């Protein structure tokens, strides 16, 4: 699926080789929480992504992860960005905005040539039904048009009670 982030990455990839890319990611709600993704090819021919995590502008950790290069470079980088953001900022139930800048490894990040990426959390019940609070691992979720979920049993209860709105946001689901 092509989205604005993918288009931004594709545009930037026209001028940067894959193994010379730096991706700077800053959480807009907490600007001192940042990620730096760099990519390199080892002499063995394997490709790696280095993820550096900064908290309060201080480097906390840096690690290399081997990655597959089977696919379009812009799709690979877009997927890796989304995966890193989702896995490293997964403790928040609120939407988070990230400012993303991609440049050559020899350049400084350019705050004016960025894209805003939103990690949408508020539209989904991540762990459990919002009505009965039973985890999704036990219940089967039903996705409503507003992107909230309820379990099958609670949905049947809403229908029996002639409710036609989402129990979370009150948007109509019929």
C-alpha positions, -999 to +999 in steps of 0.1 A: +000+000+000+014+034-011+010+062+014+025+097+019+055+082+038+062+058+010+060+086-016+084+108+005+109+079+008+106+070-029+113+107-038+143+108-015+157+075-028+161+090-062+191+109-049+205+086-022+219+051-024+204+026+000+235+020+020+241+057+024+207+066+039+200+081+073+165+083+086+159+107+116+127+102+135+115+125+162+084+121+183+065+154+180+048+150+214+082+143+231+109+159+208+138+145+229+127+109+220+143+101+188+155+073+165+182+072+139+181+045+113+211+038+091+218+011+066+249-007+055+261-037+036+287-060+051+315-076+032+295-109+033+268-092+011+242-090+039+224-058+046+219-044+081+199-016+097+214+001+126+188+015+151+200+042+175+176+052+203+179+086+219+160+097+251+163+132+263+187+137+234+211+112+249+221+080+231+206+050+250+215+021+227+224+012+192+220-022+175+224-038+141+197-060+127+200-080+095+174-071+069+161-086+037+166-066+005+139-085-015+116-058-026+117-021-036+140+000-014+113+026-007+089-002+005+116-018+026+126+015+043+089+026+048+081-008+064+111-006+087+103+029+098+067+019+107+079-012+124+105+006+145+081+034+155+053+009+164+076-014+184+095+013+203+066+036+211+040+009+219+033+020+255+011+049+245-026+045+238-027+080+223-020+089+187+016+099+182+031+122+155+066+117+142+087+141+122+108+121+097+138+133+078+157+112+053+191+123+040+226+111+031+248+099+059+271+128+052+243+154+056+228+168+087+190+163+091+170+190+075+141+199+097+124+218+068+125+188+044+105+164+065+072+145+065+048+140+094+038+104+101+010+096+125+009+065+146-029+061+150-037+044+183-070+060+194-091+042+167-082+007+180-088-013+211-054-029+213-058-056+240-094-062+250-131-056+243-140-021+256-173-034+270-166-067+288-128-062+290-120-098+279-087-100+259-089-104+221-069-136+226-101-151+241-128-133+222-133-127+185-133-090+176-158-073+152-143-042+135-167-013+134-166+014+106-151+039+131-122+015+135-131+005+171-136-032+180-161-050+201-163-088+208-191-108+191-210-114+223-211-076+232-220-068+196-250-091+198-260-074+231-258-040+214-280-052+186-305-068+210-307-035+229-313-016+196-281+003+199-268+015+166-237+034+177-202+025+187-199+021+225-165+040+224-171+070+202-209+069+196-204+069+158-232+050+140-222+016+128-252+008+106 
